[in-house]
Amino acid sequence: MQCRLGCGACCIAPSISASIPGMPNGKPAGVRCIQLDENNLCKIFGQPERPAVCSHFKPDIDVCGDSNEQAMTIITELENLTS
């Protein structure tokens, strides 16, 4: 599966404990990553300072669903189940 450009669910819904440029303590669940631009695209995509957890995330129908809204719902539910 290819990532849906402009989705951003994986940069908003989950907590990220790794340091992110501009967010040295990571980010809590439901908080928009500071590196997500106004088009929901990662400003540091492909750059070495991007957290490994972000680089290793691969879109999958089970996580991303069929729409941006489904992705947000599924990832939020997964976050709640694992927090």
Summary of the structure (lengths in Angstrom):
residues: 83
radius of gyration: 11.9
end to end distance: 26.3
largest distance: 32.4
contacts: 206
relative contact order: 0.26
helix: 33%
strand: 7%
